[in-house]
Amino acid sequence: MHAQRAAAVSFLSTVALFGVADAQDLGRITCPVMGMFVRNGLLNPDAAGFVTREQTLQAFLARGVPEHIARETTDANFKSTVCPACPERINPFEMNTIASGQLTGSPFNAPQEHFRSTGIRDRNAPFVGAFNLGERRCMPENGQWTEASMACFADVWDRDTGCPGVTSNDVDTNKRPQGCGRCESALQNPLCASQLGGAIANMFETFKDPVLNTIAQEHFRAMWLDLEFPPRGVHGDDFEAGELSGMWAPSSRFAPYEITAKAAAAGAFGLRLRRNQALRTQRMAVPVFGAASPGGALAVSYDARMRNFDAGEHLVVEARVDGANPWIVLHRQAQPAGFAFVRHVHTLTLPAGAATVEVRFRINADERREKVDIDNVGVVIFQE
């Protein structure tokens, strides 16, 4: 999906998972994404201060991290066939296993660093100057980070320590890709593709606006320097992977789901539901907007078209807060005239203190010939 992504990439510059910590402790966390999980208390360690791969995976999925990214990340950072040198459990504040300026391997059975790193969070506090350098070189003029500008951001540090110009903070020599020269970057030589570019690409894919395909300048900066989740909980699926993304919680009762070119509003694939099928999302975390916030709201957007529905049969789009029934109907759509895709956007004010929300698409038809095609689904949880 991304030219910079290696076979087993991850978010983690090493892994950081712990409960809520003070600012001094948070400054020691090298990975901005995991730092956000720590700061918001989305994972709790055991009495010895460790977390497991399964805890991490479930936390990622609950927060809306695409499943393929969540699994690649945990496999690449906890002991597995992908990373036999990784530990079974991880202590979040002992992740920086290679000193700045060093070219060496990460210790066995300890957090494994990336091949190269930015160094933005490799000190006891964020290195603002390093982030500013990457921002100056790569930030588009419109203030919106794109996939291409993310690749540029990774490229700033994608050379070994000791090479001319800006270089990696440190180098894990055990992870050097075969055929990659010391002073070559992935943009110069595709053989140098590594977790540096892959992790930043995954960060972008998870937190981008699903409609604009961008991350705003102030949000990307806050993610790195302040460990703040973007102010929206952004989730989306355009079905272009040819399968359901990790945002969904498919049910065997309603399977098989059709991901087919015949259901595409744009691109190669869309979702087709027939008869009485239903599909709901995972329980998605409501971002912590702050004590002074009036609360959050939910916006659901999608393209849909319907065919062969009888009177009294509908496509129903609904939401559920904190797993509590009944489901709240956002929209009930009868068969419109024609068979063209129509764009829909529905909103819901969430109750104060809401922690999670789910969205469900279902149809109440009774024949297989009755079907609905859905594409370009976006779920945004935002501050009102």
Disulfide bonds with the S-S distance in Angstrom:
Cys83-Cys86 1.98
Cys138-Cys152 2.00
Cys163-Cys183 2.02
Cys180-Cys192 2.02
